[in-house]
């Protein structure tokens, strides 16, 4: 029998007076960046390619189904990409990501992910879950059980005929948690593993695929105390929606205005954030849209340098959108100085050519 352990609480929820549209965005937004692992910076077998995910030990990353997986559930649960965690008697792996925004004190969050037993596993795990923290997972010594959503299957372990299993629970935030860590949080993973065939010799290994990780703020119930605060903090304000024509179609390109980088560098300056945040809000309102971030330069410097710099700048914007919780499928590409939209003979023309735009790939 599967038991879900959650954190209980007594609190007063403060609700900012917001427009209905923005309030809906707050509760619909997945705070786990790249929660389905669909966006990646390059072809790689490491989870670090699925920005901004990180690993503790070595976590596998799959961008297509394993060829030797003959089960009818092979591949990702949704999309193309998924991750994998390995557990042995003296070894376990964790995957970790910085959330799109810090959690609000006293707010309730619904966590959900799906796991599937690897077809070669000869053992099962009895528990797998998620840990929330301000600084990231620091090992069992720094672990507080109240910051863990742990799913426990005491009798048979997580199997389900190698089909996807939903792990879910409700977390009540202490406030300020910035990191989510996924793995097994038992003190002794060896005791938390069940060998499928007790008579078979050899070491035990339980391997689980992971996909579709989400954390969403829950709407407060009507009977909870509500305090309306006049005004709002900067992180609760809604950015004005990006101005995009209503009849936009596949192939159209929208230049992002007021996006600035360090001179000759690819880091984004702070004055660029308002425009990028508008794009974040636009993508959250159009979750089915696929885009490509295109980087362009003027003709100053060598073509090779311009090509590299334009790609680095496009990638920086790509990673910024993911870090803010955009779940849309996205790509990035640099074009160097090959596609000018103005003359390179004047400073004004060069400034216009140094641009970042997004192109509609799929609506």
Buried (B, 14 or more C-beta within 10 A) or exposed (E): EEEBBBBEBEEEBBBBEBEEEBBEBBEEBBBBBBBBBBBBBEEEEBBBBBBBBBBBEEBBBBBEBBEEBEBEBBBBBBBBBBBBBBBBBEEBBBBBBBBBBBBBBBBBBBBBBBBBBBBEBBBBBBBBBBBBBEEBBEEEEEBEEEBBBBBBBEEEBBBBEBEBBEBBBBBBBBEEBBBBBBBBBBEEBBEBBBBBEEEEEEEBBBBBBBBBBBBBBEBBEEEEEEEEEEEEEEEBEBBEEBEBEEEBEEEBBBEBEEBEBEEEEBEBEEEBBEBBBBBBBBBBBBEEBBBBBBBBBBBEEEEEBBBBBBBBBBBBBBBBBBBBBBBBBBBBBBBBBEBBEBEBEEEEBBEBBBBBBBBBBEE
